[in-house]
Amino acid sequence: MLGRGIALLSGALLLSGCMTAKVGTDYAAISQKIGPPKPGLSRVVVLQQKRDGLSMALCACDVKLDGSPIGKVLVGSYAYADVPAGPHQVTATEVLFPGETKRDFTTAPGRTYFFLLKSSARHDAVTGTTIVAGLAGAVVASVVTSGSDNTGPADLIPLDESTARTTLAELQLAD
């Protein structure tokens, strides 16, 4: 009886070690596991920082690279893809938000490019007005801000590698 109890307890302890949330999905573990981009390819990583406190300046963006989805980047997450070196376009959209964020860039083989996704000024204006004035406010804010430089929900800001890796250390891979 005691032997069976010890075996059950040991099994429970072993299994509980496997139940931690998304173990191994931090960028350092993933990049170590998959290694650098293959010859002729470059890696593109889009991330959104964690927020401290209550902030409405966040978005849940569906990110595409050259028209192919790479993931839904939420607060505290990232998505990545390996692509052939050359010209590319990353886009971000959000459900029920009018507009699309686009960023064109060119990659070199073997390099990794990092983009910080932040909610755009237009996104913050439309969201704030929607909270205060409801759907009518959302329509009015969408029309008023339609002439913005960035009509999409996010800004895609290039990051240097050291800043990106520091930020990525506390993020999780997007679903």
trRosetta pair geometry for C-beta under 8 A, 3 or more apart (Angstrom, degrees):
i j d omega theta_ij theta_ji phi_ij phi_ji
1 4 5.9 -53 -151 33 30 111
1 5 6.6 30 151 -18 63 106
2 5 5.6 -54 -151 36 34 114
2 6 6.4 34 153 -18 67 105
3 6 5.8 -54 -148 37 31 110
3 7 6.3 32 152 -20 64 106
4 7 5.6 -53 -147 36 32 113
4 8 6.3 32 154 -18 65 105
5 8 5.8 -53 -146 37 30 110
5 9 6.2 29 154 -17 64 108
6 9 5.7 -54 -145 39 30 112
6 10 6.2 33 155 -20 65 107
7 10 5.8 -54 -147 36 29 112
7 11 6.3 29 154 -18 63 107
8 11 5.7 -55 -147 37 30 111
8 12 6.3 31 154 -20 65 106
9 12 5.7 -53 -146 36 31 112
9 13 6.4 31 155 -19 64 106
10 13 5.8 -56 -149 36 30 111
10 14 6.4 30 154 -18 64 106
11 14 5.7 -55 -148 36 31 111
11 15 6.3 24 157 -13 66 109
12 15 5.9 -58 -144 42 29 107
12 16 6.1 32 157 -24 65 108
13 16 5.8 -52 -142 32 29 111
13 17 6.9 36 155 -24 59 100
14 17 6.0 -55 -163 25 32 113
14 18 7.4 22 146 -13 61 105
15 18 5.6 -59 -159 34 43 111
15 19 6.6 41 148 -28 71 108
16 19 5.6 -56 -148 28 40 116
17 20 7.2 -25 -175 -16 38 104
18 23 7.8 -118 -152 27 42 143
20 23 4.7 75 81 -55 108 111
21 172 7.8 -43 135 -111 101 151
22 25 4.2 -55 173 25 101 134
22 172 5.0 55 112 -150 158 125
22 173 6.8 -170 -167 38 127 89
24 29 4.8 -139 -151 141 55 149
24 30 7.4 110 159 -64 69 69
24 33 7.5 54 -174 -40 105 146
25 29 7.0 -6 -2 70 8 124
25 30 6.6 30 -152 -54 39 114
25 172 5.2 43 104 -159 118 77
25 173 3.9 -108 -178 12 108 110
26 29 5.1 83 62 12 80 105
26 30 7.1 -161 89 -6 36 92
26 168 7.2 123 -177 150 79 81
26 169 6.6 29 -175 -155 126 38
26 170 7.8 -9 -129 -92 116 10
26 171 7.0 124 -133 72 73 54
26 172 6.8 -55 -83 -101 60 52
26 173 7.8 -128 -72 -29 17 84
27 30 5.6 -59 -142 41 34 109
27 31 5.8 26 163 -16 71 110
27 45 7.2 50 -128 -144 133 147
27 78 6.4 3 -69 61 115 150
27 80 7.9 106 -124 -32 100 140
27 165 7.2 -141 98 -130 133 63
27 168 3.9 -20 20 163 146 128
27 169 7.3 -81 44 -74 102 36
27 171 6.8 33 -22 68 107 100
27 173 7.8 142 -72 -70 62 82
28 31 6.2 -57 -139 40 24 104
28 32 6.2 24 158 -18 61 111
28 165 7.5 79 -76 -160 92 95
28 168 7.3 142 -35 114 75 108
28 169 6.5 29 -23 -109 120 72
29 32 5.9 -58 -146 38 27 110
29 33 6.2 25 155 -20 64 110
30 33 5.7 -60 -148 37 29 110
30 34 6.1 -1 166 5 68 111
30 80 7.8 148 123 36 143 140
30 173 6.6 109 -58 -71 149 127
31 34 6.4 -63 -132 52 28 91
31 35 7.5 106 174 -80 56 3
31 36 7.8 36 -173 -81 93 46
32 35 7.6 23 -173 -73 23 45
36 43 7.7 -128 -167 -15 56 129
36 110 6.4 20 156 -153 126 72
36 112 7.8 -116 -144 -43 79 108
37 41 4.1 -139 174 98 111 95
37 42 5.5 -101 -42 -121 180 18
37 43 4.7 -154 -63 -35 113 91
37 82 5.1 159 -126 -135 95 111
37 109 7.3 -148 104 -169 127 60
37 110 5.8 -165 66 -116 106 29
37 111 7.5 -21 25 46 137 25
37 112 7.0 169 -24 -72 113 78
38 41 4.8 52 59 21 76 126
38 82 6.9 74 18 171 89 148
39 109 6.8 25 -169 178 49 129
39 110 7.3 -2 -117 -68 46 94
40 84 6.2 -26 148 -135 92 78
40 85 6.2 -122 -177 5 49 103
40 109 5.2 -48 -121 -123 19 129
41 82 4.7 30 165 174 136 103
41 83 6.4 148 -154 77 87 23
41 84 6.0 -66 -105 -96 64 36
41 85 6.7 -171 -134 -35 14 75
41 109 6.5 70 42 -138 21 78
41 110 7.7 94 73 -59 53 38
42 82 7.2 170 84 -152 28 65
42 83 6.2 -27 62 66 77 75
42 84 7.7 29 17 140 81 16
42 85 5.0 93 -20 -92 109 73
42 107 3.7 -156 66 158 162 133
42 108 6.3 108 -84 71 134 36
42 109 6.0 -123 -56 -115 87 28
42 110 6.8 -28 -96 34 72 23
42 111 5.1 -6 -133 63 108 71
42 112 7.0 176 -177 -87 76 33
42 113 6.6 39 154 -7 119 103
43 80 6.0 7 -178 -177 100 116
43 81 7.3 172 -150 89 61 33
43 82 5.2 -34 -95 -97 73 72
43 83 7.9 135 -105 18 25 70
43 111 7.5 -138 35 111 74 41
43 112 4.2 -16 69 -113 107 83
43 113 7.1 178 91 25 55 65
44 65 5.7 143 75 -118 146 143
44 70 7.7 -101 90 -92 106 171
44 80 6.5 168 86 -151 49 66
44 81 5.6 -9 56 59 95 79
44 82 7.9 167 16 -93 71 24
44 83 6.3 7 -2 12 114 117
44 88 6.9 -124 -62 113 150 161
44 90 6.6 -168 170 -75 143 126
44 107 7.1 -98 -65 -76 98 144
44 112 7.7 -180 -76 -160 23 60
44 113 5.1 -15 -111 67 68 101
44 115 7.3 7 -174 1 90 110
45 78 5.8 7 -177 178 96 124
45 79 7.5 169 -151 86 54 38
45 80 4.3 -18 -100 -98 74 103
45 112 6.4 21 -5 179 112 105
45 113 7.1 175 26 87 70 49
45 114 4.9 -18 70 -109 104 70
45 115 7.1 173 90 25 53 68
45 164 6.9 111 86 -180 130 135
45 168 7.4 -11 159 -92 146 137
46 63 5.0 -172 75 -152 158 163
46 70 7.1 113 24 87 119 133
46 71 7.9 -179 64 62 110 103
46 73 5.5 -94 117 -65 105 155
46 78 6.5 166 86 -156 45 72
46 79 5.4 -8 57 58 95 85
46 80 7.4 176 18 -82 63 51
46 90 6.4 163 -73 -170 130 143
46 92 7.7 177 -172 -78 150 113
46 114 8.0 157 -87 -161 30 50
46 115 4.9 -19 -110 70 73 103
46 117 5.6 52 175 -38 97 116
46 156 7.1 -48 -129 -133 108 107
47 73 6.9 -160 -129 -152 20 128
47 77 7.3 -154 -142 109 66 36
47 78 3.7 -22 -99 -100 86 104
47 79 8.0 179 -77 21 52 52
47 114 6.8 -15 11 -165 113 96
47 115 7.4 155 24 81 66 52
47 116 6.1 -36 74 -111 84 55
47 117 6.6 -173 85 14 29 90
47 159 8.0 -36 46 14 114 148
47 164 7.0 137 25 -152 141 89
47 167 6.3 134 119 118 147 120
47 168 6.0 -105 -100 -88 160 84
47 171 5.8 -99 -151 -66 116 180
48 58 7.3 94 172 -148 132 86
48 59 7.6 -137 -120 60 149 72
48 61 7.7 142 -56 28 138 106
48 73 5.1 131 -10 153 113 104
48 74 6.5 -134 62 115 139 21
48 75 5.5 -93 123 -106 119 36
48 76 6.9 -35 94 2 86 27
48 77 6.3 14 48 54 96 63
48 78 7.3 -178 18 -80 59 59
48 116 7.4 108 -102 -168 41 63
48 117 4.5 -51 -76 71 90 102
48 118 7.4 151 -130 -78 83 43
48 171 7.8 135 64 -127 52 134
49 75 7.4 -23 91 -153 43 73
49 76 7.3 7 154 -77 28 48
49 116 7.0 8 -28 -151 97 108
49 118 8.0 8 20 -89 102 87
49 167 5.8 -74 -98 -159 93 118
49 171 7.6 -97 -119 -75 37 117
50 75 6.2 85 -124 164 41 90
50 76 4.2 48 -88 -88 81 94
50 170 6.1 -65 -7 119 132 120
50 171 7.1 -159 -38 -88 91 76
51 55 4.7 -130 -169 38 136 127
51 57 7.6 156 -115 72 132 82
51 58 6.0 -76 -43 -70 144 126
51 75 5.5 -41 -6 -157 103 136
51 76 7.8 -92 5 -43 68 93
52 55 7.7 64 65 -22 47 124
55 58 6.2 102 103 -28 98 102
56 124 6.8 112 108 -137 100 80
56 127 5.7 174 164 124 116 131
56 128 6.6 114 112 -76 153 79
56 131 7.4 -74 -126 -30 150 151
57 118 7.3 -4 160 -176 105 87
57 119 4.8 -159 -171 47 63 127
57 124 5.6 -5 -105 -97 81 117
58 75 4.9 -21 -150 -65 134 119
58 119 5.7 -99 -67 -37 5 126
59 92 7.7 85 111 158 138 126
59 94 5.3 -90 -172 -82 111 143
59 97 7.7 -15 -142 -30 120 164
59 117 7.3 -105 64 151 107 108
59 119 4.6 140 -26 -94 103 90
59 123 5.8 -43 -74 -175 127 155
59 153 4.8 140 -142 150 153 116
59 154 5.4 -131 55 -72 150 100
60 72 6.3 12 173 175 84 106
60 73 7.8 179 -156 84 42 46
60 74 5.1 3 -120 -104 83 83
60 75 8.0 -58 -81 -12 73 75
60 94 6.1 107 70 -134 63 102
60 95 7.5 -22 88 22 107 96
61 72 7.0 173 90 -156 36 60
61 73 5.4 -12 65 57 90 92
61 92 4.1 0 -179 -169 140 105
61 93 6.5 132 -155 61 81 27
61 94 5.3 -63 -98 -71 65 87
61 101 7.6 -28 -140 33 144 124
61 117 6.0 -134 39 -176 141 144
61 153 5.9 -179 -92 86 106 124
61 154 5.3 -31 -67 -26 153 142
62 69 6.5 -46 180 -127 99 107
62 71 7.9 -155 -146 117 54 28
62 72 5.3 -32 -96 -101 63 78
62 92 7.1 149 71 -153 45 53
62 93 5.2 -23 57 64 98 85
62 94 7.2 163 10 -90 78 37
62 95 7.7 80 -16 -41 115 78
63 69 7.3 106 83 -152 50 62
63 70 5.3 -47 101 58 99 96
63 71 5.9 1 50 66 104 64
63 72 7.3 162 10 -106 79 24
63 73 5.2 39 -20 -8 127 113
63 79 5.6 169 61 58 133 139
63 90 6.6 -8 -169 -173 98 98
63 91 7.2 159 -153 83 50 49
63 92 5.3 -17 -99 -99 73 79
63 117 7.3 -99 -80 -79 127 148
64 67 5.7 -2 162 -143 129 12
64 68 6.0 150 -160 69 87 27
64 69 5.3 -51 -98 -89 81 46
64 70 6.6 146 -122 3 27 82
64 90 7.2 163 85 -156 50 51
64 91 4.8 -8 58 57 98 97
64 92 7.9 -174 21 -75 70 35
64 93 7.8 16 0 6 108 101
65 68 5.9 -32 66 63 70 84
65 70 5.1 43 -2 -33 108 128
65 81 5.1 -156 37 52 153 144
65 83 6.3 -132 144 -54 131 141
65 88 6.3 -8 -172 -178 90 124
65 89 7.6 157 -157 84 46 47
65 90 5.3 -18 -104 -103 71 76
66 83 6.8 134 -1 -133 134 144
66 88 5.5 -76 -56 -146 101 84
66 89 6.0 111 -87 48 52 75
67 89 7.9 45 -32 74 70 106
67 91 7.8 40 -80 19 42 128
68 81 7.5 137 94 -138 113 164
70 79 4.5 132 126 145 96 123
70 80 6.8 -134 176 89 128 9
70 81 4.5 -102 -115 -35 126 120
71 77 7.8 -127 142 140 130 121
71 79 3.1 -171 47 -107 130 139
71 173 7.9 -110 -130 173 162 72
71 174 3.7 115 162 93 133 130
71 175 7.0 143 -151 72 101 33
72 79 7.6 118 39 -52 22 139
72 174 5.6 -174 68 -179 52 124
72 175 6.5 -15 48 64 102 80
73 77 5.6 -166 -149 91 58 98
73 78 6.6 17 -126 -124 106 27
73 79 5.4 -108 -71 0 96 107
73 92 7.6 -56 42 -124 119 114
73 117 5.4 97 111 36 143 158
73 174 5.3 -79 -91 -77 52 147
74 77 4.9 51 55 21 74 127
74 174 6.7 140 14 -119 80 98
76 170 7.4 -72 -144 126 88 86
76 171 5.5 -179 -179 -125 51 74
76 172 6.4 26 139 22 89 90
77 171 5.7 149 -113 -175 18 102
77 172 5.3 -41 -108 73 78 73
77 173 6.8 18 -159 137 91 11
77 174 4.3 102 153 -77 128 76
78 168 6.1 -6 -28 -123 158 94
78 171 5.0 78 -16 128 103 141
78 172 7.6 170 22 83 76 28
78 173 6.5 -52 68 -111 76 44
78 174 6.3 -135 83 -21 23 94
79 173 7.3 88 -96 -163 51 67
79 174 4.3 -39 -66 34 94 130
83 88 6.0 82 109 -94 157 140
83 107 6.9 108 80 40 104 153
85 107 5.1 -126 -137 102 62 88
85 108 5.6 14 -145 -165 125 20
85 109 4.0 -73 -45 -60 144 70
85 110 8.0 -6 -72 6 127 59
86 106 6.5 -62 172 -149 29 83
86 107 6.6 -8 36 53 29 80
87 104 6.9 -3 -169 -172 97 97
87 105 7.6 170 -146 95 57 31
87 106 4.9 -35 -91 -98 60 85
88 104 7.3 168 89 -150 43 55
88 105 6.0 -20 63 68 86 74
88 106 7.2 145 16 -103 74 33
88 107 6.2 18 3 -7 123 109
89 102 6.0 -13 -172 -164 110 97
89 103 6.9 157 -154 78 61 42
89 104 5.1 -26 -98 -96 84 69
89 105 7.8 141 -95 21 38 64
90 102 7.5 152 81 -154 47 47
90 103 5.1 -12 58 60 92 97
90 105 7.4 -2 3 20 101 110
90 115 6.3 -179 80 18 164 167
90 156 6.0 160 93 -151 121 164
91 100 5.6 -3 -168 174 113 111
91 101 6.4 151 -158 82 56 59
91 102 5.1 -15 -102 -99 85 70
91 103 7.8 179 -79 21 42 66
91 152 7.8 -151 -164 -114 76 155
92 100 7.2 157 73 -165 44 64
92 101 4.3 -6 53 56 96 114
92 117 6.2 145 -101 -133 156 120
92 152 6.0 109 78 160 86 137
92 153 6.3 -112 123 62 103 93
92 154 4.4 -33 103 43 150 128
92 156 6.5 162 -9 -60 128 111
93 97 7.1 177 -175 68 64 102
93 99 7.9 -177 -124 102 77 47
93 100 5.0 -29 -85 -113 94 85
93 101 7.5 -167 -67 23 46 74
93 152 7.0 -93 -96 -146 53 107
93 153 6.8 96 -155 14 28 119
94 97 4.0 34 75 20 102 132
94 123 7.4 75 22 -124 151 122
94 153 4.0 43 3 -30 124 171
94 154 7.6 122 -36 -27 114 98
97 123 6.6 2 -148 -117 142 91
97 126 7.1 123 -136 95 91 151
97 152 7.7 74 125 -166 121 53
97 153 4.6 54 123 -74 160 119
98 126 8.0 -170 35 -122 91 161
98 142 5.1 73 33 -152 136 126
98 146 7.7 -32 113 -102 131 93
98 151 7.4 -61 121 166 81 101
99 122 7.0 -1 53 115 164 147
99 146 8.0 -170 -68 -126 122 66
99 150 8.0 104 160 150 137 59
99 151 3.6 -143 -135 137 131 86
99 152 4.6 -151 134 -87 100 41
99 153 6.7 152 84 -35 99 65
100 151 7.2 19 40 90 45 93
100 152 4.8 -22 139 -97 16 112
101 120 6.8 179 -84 -45 124 133
101 150 6.0 20 -116 -171 89 109
101 151 7.9 -169 -78 71 55 52
101 152 2.9 -150 -49 89 67 153
101 153 6.3 -97 -22 47 113 56
101 154 4.7 -91 -6 62 162 76
101 155 7.0 -146 -141 -88 142 23
101 156 6.1 143 145 -19 126 103
102 152 7.1 147 -12 -30 59 145
103 115 6.9 154 73 -130 158 147
103 156 4.3 -107 -21 73 148 136
105 113 6.7 159 121 -174 147 159
105 158 7.6 131 -103 -81 149 122
107 111 6.3 -162 -169 70 87 106
107 113 5.8 -108 -105 -21 105 134
108 111 4.8 54 70 8 89 130
112 161 6.9 92 77 -109 104 106
113 158 7.1 -55 -171 -134 92 98
114 158 7.0 102 81 -162 63 56
114 159 4.2 -57 104 62 114 102
114 160 7.7 -18 52 79 122 9
114 161 6.7 142 -1 -99 129 48
114 163 7.9 -176 94 82 147 85
114 164 3.6 -30 -180 -109 173 154
114 168 7.9 -104 -130 -46 132 124
115 156 4.6 -2 -179 -174 128 94
115 157 6.5 137 -162 63 67 37
115 158 6.0 -40 -101 -94 70 46
115 159 6.8 172 -102 5 16 90
116 156 7.4 151 70 -158 45 43
116 157 4.4 -25 59 64 99 98
116 158 7.8 -24 13 63 82 2
116 159 5.2 90 -30 -46 101 118
116 164 7.7 -141 -59 -103 90 85
116 167 7.4 -4 -101 113 108 172
117 154 5.0 -13 -166 -174 88 143
117 155 7.6 153 -153 74 42 48
117 156 6.1 -13 -97 -102 66 68
118 154 6.3 138 70 -159 35 82
118 155 4.9 -17 64 55 92 98
118 157 6.4 17 7 -2 113 119
119 123 4.4 -123 -174 91 92 136
119 124 5.6 110 127 -55 119 86
119 127 7.7 -27 -174 0 143 145
119 153 6.6 -53 -138 165 72 74
119 154 6.0 -65 -109 -105 32 65
119 155 7.6 22 99 10 16 83
120 123 4.5 104 53 2 76 102
120 124 7.1 -142 95 -3 43 84
120 148 7.5 113 152 143 127 149
120 150 5.0 -136 -138 104 142 126
120 152 6.2 118 -14 88 150 64
120 153 6.1 175 17 162 107 21
120 154 5.5 -167 -30 -121 91 6
120 155 5.1 126 -92 -39 77 80
121 124 5.8 -54 -149 37 32 111
121 125 6.3 33 152 -20 65 107
121 148 6.8 -173 78 -144 102 137
121 150 7.6 109 34 58 86 108
122 125 5.7 -55 -147 37 32 111
122 126 6.2 26 158 -14 67 108
122 145 4.5 147 -133 158 93 135
122 148 4.5 -130 -67 14 123 169
122 150 6.4 -152 6 92 122 78
122 151 6.4 -34 63 -138 176 34
122 152 7.5 115 64 66 130 27
122 153 7.7 -107 87 -105 97 33
123 126 6.1 -58 -144 40 27 105
123 127 6.0 24 158 -16 64 113
123 152 7.7 -11 -53 127 108 49
123 153 4.4 82 -91 -153 127 61
123 154 6.8 28 -27 -63 153 44
124 127 5.8 -57 -141 41 27 110
124 128 6.0 27 160 -18 64 111
125 128 6.0 -57 -144 39 24 109
125 129 6.2 19 160 -14 62 111
125 141 5.5 -177 134 -168 90 117
125 144 7.8 -114 146 89 135 111
125 145 5.3 144 85 -71 140 147
126 129 6.0 -59 -144 41 27 108
126 130 6.2 32 155 -24 63 108
126 138 5.9 58 -173 -143 88 71
126 141 4.4 160 -109 117 59 126
126 142 5.7 56 -116 -71 122 70
126 145 6.4 -110 -54 38 94 146
127 130 5.7 -55 -148 34 28 114
127 131 6.6 29 154 -20 63 104
128 131 5.8 -53 -152 32 31 111
128 132 6.5 17 156 -7 65 110
128 141 7.9 161 67 -121 74 158
129 132 5.9 -62 -145 45 33 104
129 133 5.5 -26 175 32 73 112
129 137 4.2 -159 155 160 88 107
129 138 6.4 156 99 -81 98 41
129 140 6.8 -125 163 76 143 96
129 141 3.7 158 53 -55 155 141
130 133 7.0 -74 -116 60 18 70
130 134 6.8 -2 -164 -175 55 8
130 135 7.1 30 -139 -88 88 33
130 137 5.6 180 -91 91 33 105
130 138 4.1 39 -93 -74 99 99
130 141 7.0 -97 -42 31 74 143
132 137 6.1 179 78 -149 79 170
133 136 6.0 -90 147 79 101 85
133 137 2.5 121 81 -60 112 133
133 138 7.7 -168 85 -22 92 56
133 140 7.3 -31 105 39 149 126
134 137 5.6 110 53 14 47 102
134 138 7.2 -85 126 -7 37 94
135 138 5.3 -48 -148 30 39 116
135 139 6.6 40 154 -19 67 99
136 139 5.9 -52 -153 34 33 111
136 140 6.5 30 151 -15 65 107
137 140 5.7 -55 -144 40 33 110
137 141 5.9 31 158 -17 68 109
138 141 5.9 -56 -141 41 27 108
138 142 6.2 32 156 -23 63 107
139 142 5.8 -54 -148 33 28 113
139 143 6.6 24 155 -16 62 106
140 143 6.0 -59 -152 37 30 108
140 144 6.1 26 155 -17 67 111
141 144 5.7 -55 -139 40 31 110
141 145 5.9 9 167 0 67 115
142 145 6.5 -68 -138 49 21 95
142 146 6.4 49 154 -61 60 93
143 146 5.7 -30 -153 -14 30 121
145 148 5.0 6 176 -32 81 118
145 151 7.9 145 130 -127 86 68
146 151 6.5 27 -152 -125 51 114
148 151 5.6 147 66 -83 96 56
150 155 6.2 55 136 -91 178 77
159 163 5.0 -126 -174 88 104 113
159 164 4.2 128 110 -65 128 97
159 167 7.3 -68 -165 23 163 140
160 163 5.1 81 60 16 81 105
160 164 6.8 -158 88 -8 36 95
161 164 5.6 -60 -142 40 29 112
161 165 6.1 26 163 -19 67 108
162 165 6.0 -54 -143 36 28 107
162 166 6.5 30 156 -19 62 106
163 166 5.9 -58 -153 35 30 111
163 167 6.4 23 154 -13 65 110
164 167 5.8 -61 -149 41 30 108
164 168 5.9 29 156 -21 68 112
165 168 5.5 -53 -137 40 31 113
165 169 6.8 53 156 -43 60 92
166 169 6.0 -39 -163 2 30 117
167 170 7.2 -78 -178 38 39 91
167 171 6.9 27 141 -21 73 120
168 171 5.3 -69 -144 35 46 114
